[in-house]
Amino acid sequence: MAIENAHLTTLQGAYDVELMEVTLRVRRYAGEGSRPETRSYTVEVATTATLLDALDVVKDKLDGTLAYRKSCRMAVCGSCGMRMDGGAVLACKTAMKPFVDAGHVVTVSPMGNLPVIKDLVVDMAPFWQKVHAVKPFLDTGGVDDPETEWRVTPRQSALIAKESLCIMCGCCVSECNSMDSDPDFLGPAALAKAYRFVGDVRDGDARERLKELSGAHGIWDCTRCYFCNQRCPKGVDPRDAIAKLGGEAFREGIARDEGAKHAKVFVQSTYKGGYLRETELVPKTIGPIAAIQQLPFAFQLARAGKVPNPLAPHKAKDNAEVKRLWKLLEAQAPKHRERATRAPEGA
Amino acid sequence: MDERYAYYPGCLASLSQKELDSSTRAITKRLDVELVDMPSVTCCGAGDIHEAKPDYYLHLSARILGQAERSGCKTLLTICNVCTLNLRQANQRLTEDPAELARVNDNLKSAGIAGYDGGIDVRHLLWEVSSGDGFERFKQIAVRSLEGLKVAPFYGCQILRPAKLLGFEDPDRPSSLERLIEACGAEAIDYPAKVKCCGFPIVLAREDVALGELVQPLREATEAGADVMVTPCPLCHLSLDAWQAKAADVAGMEFKLPVLHLAQLLGAAAGVEESQLRFRRHIVRLSDDVKEKLRLPSVVSAD
C-alpha cells in the first residue's frame, strides 16, 4: 500500500508501508481558566508508528491546536515525556502496534508533579530549578585549572555510567510519590544528577554536596516507591542513585538527619541481634523528646501486642557469624571516597 | 507451587506482626505445603542497610540464600514486599556475576559461614497462590464464600516495581490480588492508589510526607465503599493500620478501615480458626458487620 502522509516515513515511495488505525484519547487543556477535557482522535498510521508519530498525524490532519513538545524523535532529547494510561513515557519510544493489536485505546495526558501549561505541555521550570540546586557541574574543590589531565580508569568511570545517561525528560518525576506529597522534594532526576557528581572521582566537593543533600527535601525524603526506576526510559535507575547518595553520606559520617539515624539503627540492630529492633527505632530516629511525645501512640500499639519487649529483644541464632562478617567487611571497606589522580607533567 | 519452601518470615512477621506469621503457617498447611524454617537467618538487609552499608546487605542476603539452599528447597518463600525485592536484587547480582559470587563466598568463608551456590529462587506468597496450580489449590480450599465483602486490594511498591527485578505482573495494572479476592467470593474494589506507596519507609523520619502518601489509598478505598483493605506487605500493613488514625487527622475524615494481611483474607475464606488469624493484634478492629462478612467461626457459631 502506498503511503499518502509524507511525515509517516522519510522513505516515502521507497517501501510499501502497512497501515493501521489508531485511536487516542487525549487530555486537552487550553490554559488557566479553562476546564480540562478528553477528546478522542482516530487516525491512520504506519504499523511501526510510535505515540509521537500518531500525535503528529492528529495535529496535521485533525486538530492543529493540539500542543505537545518534541524534537529528536529518537529518545535522546528528552522533550516528549507525557503520560500514557497514567504512566510517564517518551512518546517517541512507545510503539502503538501492541495497543492496536490488543484493541486497547490509550489515554494520553501531561506528566504529573509539574504544572500544566497547555494540553500535553508542562512547565519544566520547577524541574530545572531542582536540577540547578544540586550544582550540576564539576567542582574540583579549590584546585586551580589543572596543568595536566585527570586520569580516570574505566572502573572509576563506570561508577557513574548509569547516572550519566539521564536525558532530563522528567518521566521519573511524573509519578514520584514523595514529590506528590512534598512538592519541594528535590526528586529523582535532580538527585540522580547529584550522584553523577558525588560519584565523579574528579569532583572535590562531595562532602559539602552530601551535607546539603542530607537536609530537608533531600535524600531522606525518598519513600522508595521505585516509580522512578520503573518510568525512566534510559535505565538511569534514580532510586538506586539516591541509595548510593545515602551510602556516601553515611560513610562521610553525615548522620544528623532523621533518615540517616533510622538507617543507623537498622545496621546496629542486625549486628546486635540479627533482627531489626523496632523499639529502638523510634527514640533513636526522632530523638528522646519527640519519642516521649509519641508515647500515647506507642501505648496504643503496645495494647495490640505490636511493641516487642525491649528488654528481651528477638535474637537470631548464631549471630556471632554476623558479627564476624560485619568486622571483616568493615575492615575491607574503603574509608574515604575514591579520587582521580593527575597525569604527571609531560606524560 | 512447590511442595516445600524455605520459609523466610523476615523481621516484622517475627516481631510486631506475629499474626502474619501464624496466618501464613495456617494457610500454607491447608494448601498442603511444607514450610521449612531457617533458624539462624537475620534481617535481609532491607532498605536502610542496603542504603547505608550496601556490601553488608549483600552478604546478609547471601547468607540467607545459602541457608535456603541447604534446606533442600528450590524456592525461598517471602511474605513481605521489601524482603522480596531486596533478596531478589541480591540474588540477581550474585547469580549473574560469578566473580561477585566468588568474592562474597570468600568473605563468608573467612567469617566461618557456609556459602551460596546460586540455586535459589525468591518468590512471594502472593505469586505462588495467585497463579498456576497454587491458585487451583487455593480455589479447592476456599470453602467459605466471603460474598458481600468489599475488599480494596493494596499492592504496595516493592512487589511491583522495578518490574525488571520482580516481573510477576504488569506493575501498572496488576491483577493477582483481585484474582484471589474473587476466588474468596468477595468483591474487589478498584481505585487508582492501589499501586502507590503507603509512606512507611519515611514515616519516622518524615512523618508529614509519609502521611500525605498514606491518606491517598485510605481515602480512595473508603470512598469506593471498601469494607476492608488487603495487602501482601507487613510494612504497608503497619502503615495503613497503625498510622491510620494519624492519616485520618490529616485527611479530615474518618476511615475505620480494617486492614488484612493477605494470609488472613485467604485464611478466612479457607475457614482457618480465628485464633491463628489473630485479628485482635490489629489497631483498627473488625466491626461486627465485617466479622460477619468474613464468616469468622465465632460469628458463624453464634448464628
Interface residues (C-beta under 8 A of the other chain):
Chain A: D85 G86 G87 N177 S178 D180 S181 D182 F185 W220 D221 C222 T223 R224 C225 Y226 F227 N229 Q230 D237 R239 A243 K244 G246 G247 F250 D257 E258 G259 A260 K261 H262 A263 K264 V265 F266 V267 S269 T270 G274 Y275 L276 E278 L281 V282 T285 I286 F297 Q300 L301 A304 G305 K306 V307 P308 H314 A316 K317 D318 N319 E321 V322 R324 L325 W326 L328 L329 Q332 A333
Chain B: C11 L12 S14 L15 S16 Q17 K18 P39 S40 V41 T42 C43 G45 A46 G47 D48 I49 H50 E51 A52 K53 P54 D55 Y56 H59 L60 R63 L85 N107 L108 S110 A111 G112 I113 C157 Q158 L160 R161 P162 A163 P171 D172 P192 K196 C197 G199 P201 I202 L204 A205 R206 D208 V209 A210 L211 G212 E213 L238 A242 K246 R280 R281 H282 I283
